[in-house]
Amino acid sequence: MKVFKFGGASVKDAAGVKNILRVLQHTGFKDTLIVVSAMGKTTNALEQVVHYFFENKEQFLKNIEMVRENHHRIIGDLFEVENAEITQKVNALFDTVIGFLNTTDSVEYSLVYDQVVSVGELISSIIISHYMNNQGVENYWLDARECIKTDAYFRDANLCWTDTEAAIQEAVIGRSTFISQGFIGSASNGLTTTLGREGSDYSAAIFAYALGAHSVTIWKDVPGVLNGDPRKFSDTVLLHQISYREAIELAFYGASVIHPKTIQPLQRKEIPLYVKSFENPYDLGTAVSKGKTLDPEVPCYIVKNDQTLLKLSSKDFSFILEENISEIFALLHQYQMRVEMIQSSAISFSICIYNKYSKLESLLEALKMKFKVKVNDGVSLYTIRHFDKPAINFIKNAVGEILLEQRTLNTAQFVVREKA
């Protein structure tokens, strides 16, 4: 079994779906499990639905209908004859979401988020599965929620590996080609969960681990893993090969081409990962496996935007000691903050965090009870793996005001207020 993952950019419209067929005709589709994301910017649109559900209930229905109409257009472009079965299935999913929002009394944003946003992957996979069957690529539609078993930590669920592995292995018996969803799973209470933004890569790795797959291929709109985001950096270089360890480092620091949790399950069974272009499937792309750390050996640039830098100091100029740091991290955990970078001195403690769950104000209130707090919001975190002097000079001269800097043997990081 091999596992393919196609992201939102590769299935954004009818032409993208038809291109999947072209890729499968090149690679073969027997003994293949295909994981797909929501189409195009559907996840963003559904996130807006959730926002309006809590902020402006008159607007969220209009947004759902806009998303529905977009999928109906794609269906119309894919099928020469009106397909009542697929239209009915897609409408039923949208109606389920509307029914949930009209009846739920939950005020938990993350719970509501997962029930709404997950529908994007379900609809995308149903459309693609029907199209492939229509074109002679016989496949079985697999509901990932029946296979990917998680806890109930909504928007970033943790996997129940034993239950998941057993469910996947049972689901694939007797069949050859599958189309399933990335990003989603289910908790023991039956509610849908999600694995974190861009979590479809992780889903592909989970399926591959459970199946002992031959390989995983992530099909992207770039030729492979580059040493920097081409939208941010000029003259980027294609990395032909990356070791598992280096890929984990790059993903941890925020390289958007691979989800941070993707590599570990593959490394445990030494399943190679390929990142290739869905526009040029004949190209080799990037291989992630055992072997050379990085080929070619060049600095790799990673940028995380929308960060917050906090500088904490004691109110009486006393030292920041272990008990203070323990208290700080307890609060960061309580308010669900992702810590990106830390730096300490005798009387201050600086933290770069990502306010994913919009709980920054509550965190600041708690911190200010004991510490002086200086806040720099809307900053960016630049990371350079395998830095050299020209790479450091580029960051210092080109991107903006450096608020915090830190280096280890292989990695340099800079918290930056970017130029307007």
C-alpha positions, 0 to 999 in steps of 0.5 A, spaced: 500 500 500 502 507 498 499 513 501 498 519 497 495 526 500 492 532 495 492 538 499 487 544 498 491 547 492 491 541 488 483 540 488 481 547 488 476 546 482 474 541 477 481 542 473 484 540 480 480 534 481 481 532 473 489 533 474 488 528 480 486 523 475 492 525 470 497 523 476 494 517 478 494 514 471 501 516 471 503 513 478 498 507 478 492 507 483 492 500 485 493 498 493 493 506 494 490 510 499 488 517 497 487 522 503 484 529 500 483 536 504 478 541 503 477 544 496 481 551 495 479 556 501 473 552 503 477 551 510 478 559 511 470 560 509 468 555 514 472 558 519 468 564 517 462 561 518 464 559 526 466 566 527 459 569 525 455 563 529 458 566 535 458 574 533 453 575 528 448 569 527 444 572 521 450 572 517 453 565 518 447 562 514 449 566 508 456 564 508 454 556 508 450 557 502 456 561 499 460 555 500 455 550 498 454 554 491 461 553 490 461 546 491 455 545 486 459 549 481 465 544 481 460 538 481 457 541 475 464 542 472 466 535 473 459 531 471 457 532 464 450 529 466 447 532 473 449 527 478 443 527 483 446 522 488 452 526 489 448 532 490 444 529 495 450 527 499 453 534 499 447 537 501 445 532 506 452 534 509 451 542 509 444 541 512 447 537 518 452 543 519 446 547 519 442 543 523 447 542 528 448 550 529 441 551 529 440 546 535 447 546 539 447 550 546 455 549 546 459 555 547 465 552 546 468 555 540 473 549 539 468 544 539 463 548 534 469 549 530 471 542 529 463 540 527 463 545 522 470 546 519 470 538 518 465 538 513 470 541 508 474 534 507 468 530 507 465 534 501 471 534 498 472 527 498 465 525 496 466 529 490 473 526 488 471 519 490 464 519 485 468 523 480 474 517 480 469 512 479 465 515 474 472 515 470 473 508 471 478 509 477 474 504 482 475 506 489 472 505 496 470 512 500 473 511 507 470 515 513 476 517 516 472 519 523 471 511 523 478 510 523 482 516 526 480 515 534 482 521 538 481 524 545 476 530 545 482 536 545 478 539 539 482 543 534 488 539 536 486 532 538 491 527 540 491 520 537 489 514 540 494 510 536 492 503 538 484 504 537 486 507 530 491 502 528 486 497 529 480 500 525 484 502 519 487 495 518 480 492 519 477 498 514 482 496 508 481 488 508 479 486 501 479 493 497 485 496 493 483 503 492 481 508 497 479 515 498 479 518 505 479 525 508 485 528 512 485 533 518 479 529 521 477 524 526 473 522 532 473 522 539 470 516 544 463 521 545 462 520 537 464 528 536 468 530 530 475 532 532 480 535 528 488 534 528 490 541 527 491 546 521 494 543 515 493 536 519 492 532 512 499 531 512 499 528 519 493 524 517 497 521 511 502 519 516 497 515 520 494 511 515 501 509 512 504 507 519 497 503 521 498 500 514 506 499 514 505 503 507 511 502 502 511 510 501 507 516 502 507 522 497 504 529 498 502 532 492 503 540 492 503 546 488 511 547 489 516 542 486 518 539 493 521 542 499 524 548 498 529 552 503 524 558 504 518 560 502 518 563 495 513 568 496 517 571 502 524 569 499 528 570 492 532 565 489 530 559 493 533 552 492 530 545 492 532 540 497 533 533 494 533 529 500 532 531 507 533 526 513 527 524 518 531 528 523 532 534 519 525 534 517 522 534 524 526 540 526 524 544 520 517 542 521 517 544 528 520 551 527 514 552 522 516 549 515 509 550 512 510 544 507 510 539 512 505 538 518 510 538 524 507 531 527 507 528 520 515 525 520 515 521 527 510 515 525 514 515 518 520 514 521 518 509 526 517 504 521 522 507 516 517 509 511 519 514 506 516 521 504 516 524 498 514 531 496 512 532 489 509 537 484 502 535 482 503 539 476 509 535 474 508 528 477 514 526 473 519 530 477 523 527 483 521 532 488 524 531 495 525 525 499 525 524 506 528 518 509 534 515 512 541 518 509 544 525 508 541 530 513 540 535 507 542 535 500 544 540 498 547 543 504 544 550 504 541 555 509 533 554 510 529 560 512 522 559 516 517 564 518 512 564 523 507 570 522 502 573 527 506 571 534 506 575 540 513 577 544 512 577 552 517 580 556 516 578 564 520 581 569 519 581 577 516 587 580 521 588 585 527 586 581 528 579 584 531 574 580 526 569 575 527 563 579 525 555 577 519 556 581 517 563 577 518 559 570 514 553 573 508 558 574 509 561 568 509 555 564 503 552 568 499 559 565 501 558 558 498 551 558 492 553 562 491 558 556 493 554 551 499 558 548 504 555 543 511 557 546 515 558 540 522 561 543 524 562 550 530 566 553 531 568 560 536 573 564 537 574 571 531 578 572 527 577 566 524 572 562 522 573 554 517 568 551 515 568 543 508 565 543 502 563 538 495 565 540 491 560 537 485 560 541 485 567 542 486 567 550 491 572 550 488 577 554 486 572 559 493 570 560 496 577 560 491 578 566 494 572 570 501 574 569 500 581 571 498 579 578 505 577 579 510 580 573 511 586 570 509 584 562 511 588 556 507 585 550 509 586 542 504 583 538 503 582 531 511 580 530 514 575 526 519 569 528 524 568 523 528 561 524 535 559 519 537 552 520 544 551 518 545 559 518 551 562 515 554 569 515 550 572 509 544 569 511 544 572 518 546 579 515 540 578 510 535 578 516 539 583 520 539 588 514 532 586 510 526 584 514 525 589 520 527 591 527 530 585 531 526 585 538 530 578 540 535 574 537 538 567 539 543 562 536 545 555 537 550 551 533 545 550 527 539 554 528 539 562 529 532 565 531 530 572 530 523 575 533 522 581 528 517 587 527 517 587 520 517 593 516 511 596 513 
